[in-house]
Amino acid sequence: MSFSLKGMPTSPSPLAQLPIRRLTSADLLSCADLSENRGWPREEHKWGLLLTAGTGYGIDDPDGPGLAAGCVVTPYGPDLAAIGMVLVAERYARQGVGRRLMQHVLAEAGDAPLTLYATANGQPLYEQLGFTETSRAAMVRGRFTFTAPAPDVPVRPATAEDLPAVLRLDHEVFGLDRTALIARLPAFADHLRVAEEDGEITGFAAAWPNMDTHVIGPLIARDPGTAKALIASLAAATDRPLRTDIDVRHGSLLSWVKENGIDTITTTSLMIRSLPDLPGDWRRRFAPLTVAAG
Ligand SMILES: CC(C)(COP(=O)(O)OP(=O)(O)OC[C@H]1O[C@@H](n2cnc3c(N)ncnc32)[C@H](O)[C@@H]1OP(=O)(O)O)[C@@H](O)C(=O)NCCC(=O)NCCS
């Protein structure tokens, strides 16, 4: 309870009482407006994926059309869910809305472990809610220059027949079944490539359109050389600048992309809650599909 200057109890802020509702694809433009409101790109293509593959939560703006806040949770079975796109409209910032939305998501998730990539803005709130940092990711962007060559690992466009092998590899490296998301890649991405050696799929990567860039992700590969070959192959398929988010533990890959004109813009914190570390094999996991979904 809070008190007025005269010491009389006051009613709680109306913001604390606004209902939190599920978002659907019908909210896509409001979600993009919310991104824009916080100086983020509108990213409608990405919102479209997240609102269908995941569960969106939002608070309607009490003063007009659109949203006061929103976020998306992408579930990977009972053992992990990823939170992303946590946004509070500028006019409602720093009034407890972000904390309330996150507490709602935590309650809905029950005992399920959670992960997210935090911006510097969001990290203090997540720490207060029990998230801890397990690694960091470098957000890199630029036009690929082909200055430093990639190793000669065979890479080709994926076909429908590759999907079972891609799903198997993804399950092994991500550590959980994310068929619901990976099976959407052929439609969501403009390019999906596989690395194949001795008849075995040793890596795969997608490039999907995001504003004026192509985002590379997910990027899963047997080793850094295979990851480089996949990136170079995707770079050759587009005229747009590339963007991706590379785990900072992959220093050699980060140096190589930098030599090729793709430089770090910012870093985010890869955080987890209610689990000691992420499942799977980070050594073969080079970039997420998007930092908004893990
Ligand atoms: C991050 C964000 C969601 C927080 O929402 P919010 O409603 O403003 O946050 P709250 O009022 O609930 O604050 C919760 C706590 O987070 C921390 N916090 C919030 N904004 C902060 C800021 N700009 N700088 C430092 N700490 C901040 C504070 O510890 C705050 O508690 P306090 O006000 O009691 O000190 C909001 O600022 C936002 O949308 N930012 C832009 C998008 C973004 O970066 N999202 C995070 C993606 S991971």
PDBQT file of the ligand as one rigid body, heavy atoms in Angstrom, charges set to zero:
ROOT
HETATM    1  C1  LIG A 301      13.700  -2.624 -19.748  1.00  0.00    +0.000 C 
HETATM    2  C2  LIG A 301      12.246  -2.220 -19.638  1.00  0.00    +0.000 C 
HETATM    3  C3  LIG A 301      11.361  -3.315 -20.184  1.00  0.00    +0.000 C 
HETATM    4  C4  LIG A 301      11.933  -1.992 -18.141  1.00  0.00    +0.000 C 
HETATM    5  O1  LIG A 301      10.569  -1.687 -17.992  1.00  0.00    +0.000 OA
HETATM    6  P1  LIG A 301      10.067  -0.579 -16.959  1.00  0.00    +0.000 P 
HETATM    7  O2  LIG A 301       8.598  -0.708 -16.835  1.00  0.00    +0.000 OA
HETATM    8  O3  LIG A 301      10.592   0.733 -17.352  1.00  0.00    +0.000 OA
HETATM    9  O4  LIG A 301      10.787  -1.079 -15.635  1.00  0.00    +0.000 OA
HETATM   10  P2  LIG A 301      10.237  -1.037 -14.141  1.00  0.00    +0.000 P 
HETATM   11  O5  LIG A 301       9.664   0.307 -13.850  1.00  0.00    +0.000 OA
HETATM   12  O6  LIG A 301       9.371  -2.210 -13.895  1.00  0.00    +0.000 OA
HETATM   13  O7  LIG A 301      11.617  -1.171 -13.369  1.00  0.00    +0.000 OA
HETATM   14  C5  LIG A 301      12.084  -2.348 -12.845  1.00  0.00    +0.000 C 
HETATM   15  C6  LIG A 301      13.548  -2.175 -12.452  1.00  0.00    +0.000 C 
HETATM   16  O8  LIG A 301      14.364  -2.281 -13.585  1.00  0.00    +0.000 OA
HETATM   17  C7  LIG A 301      15.473  -1.375 -13.445  1.00  0.00    +0.000 C 
HETATM   18  N1  LIG A 301      15.413  -0.411 -14.560  1.00  0.00    +0.000 N 
HETATM   19  C8  LIG A 301      14.370  -0.089 -15.334  1.00  0.00    +0.000 A 
HETATM   20  N2  LIG A 301      14.723   0.800 -16.270  1.00  0.00    +0.000 NA
HETATM   21  C9  LIG A 301      16.016   1.042 -16.073  1.00  0.00    +0.000 A 
HETATM   22  C10 LIG A 301      16.964   1.894 -16.698  1.00  0.00    +0.000 A 
HETATM   23  N3  LIG A 301      16.639   2.683 -17.733  1.00  0.00    +0.000 N 
HETATM   24  N4  LIG A 301      18.238   1.909 -16.227  1.00  0.00    +0.000 NA
HETATM   25  C11 LIG A 301      18.575   1.156 -15.165  1.00  0.00    +0.000 A 
HETATM   26  N5  LIG A 301      17.723   0.330 -14.522  1.00  0.00    +0.000 NA
HETATM   27  C12 LIG A 301      16.464   0.277 -14.975  1.00  0.00    +0.000 A 
HETATM   28  C13 LIG A 301      15.348  -0.711 -12.101  1.00  0.00    +0.000 C 
HETATM   29  O9  LIG A 301      16.055  -1.488 -11.186  1.00  0.00    +0.000 OA
HETATM   30  C14 LIG A 301      13.883  -0.809 -11.880  1.00  0.00    +0.000 C 
HETATM   31  O10 LIG A 301      13.540  -0.812 -10.543  1.00  0.00    +0.000 OA
HETATM   32  P3  LIG A 301      13.379   0.605  -9.751  1.00  0.00    +0.000 P 
HETATM   33  O11 LIG A 301      12.611   1.536 -10.636  1.00  0.00    +0.000 OA
HETATM   34  O12 LIG A 301      12.642   0.188  -8.510  1.00  0.00    +0.000 OA
HETATM   35  O13 LIG A 301      14.778   1.063  -9.513  1.00  0.00    +0.000 OA
HETATM   36  C15 LIG A 301      11.982  -0.883 -20.390  1.00  0.00    +0.000 C 
HETATM   37  O14 LIG A 301      12.897   0.076 -19.947  1.00  0.00    +0.000 OA
HETATM   38  C16 LIG A 301      12.105  -0.969 -21.897  1.00  0.00    +0.000 C 
HETATM   39  O15 LIG A 301      11.160  -1.300 -22.599  1.00  0.00    +0.000 OA
HETATM   40  N6  LIG A 301      13.313  -0.667 -22.438  1.00  0.00    +0.000 N 
HETATM   41  C17 LIG A 301      13.579  -0.665 -23.857  1.00  0.00    +0.000 C 
HETATM   42  C18 LIG A 301      13.571  -2.053 -24.417  1.00  0.00    +0.000 C 
HETATM   43  C19 LIG A 301      14.519  -2.995 -23.693  1.00  0.00    +0.000 C 
HETATM   44  O16 LIG A 301      15.720  -2.775 -23.586  1.00  0.00    +0.000 OA
HETATM   45  N7  LIG A 301      13.955  -4.123 -23.233  1.00  0.00    +0.000 N 
HETATM   46  C20 LIG A 301      14.685  -5.156 -22.552  1.00  0.00    +0.000 C 
HETATM   47  C21 LIG A 301      14.952  -6.233 -23.536  1.00  0.00    +0.000 C 
HETATM   48  S1  LIG A 301      15.923  -7.508 -22.838  1.00  0.00    +0.000 SA
ENDROOT
TORSDOF 0
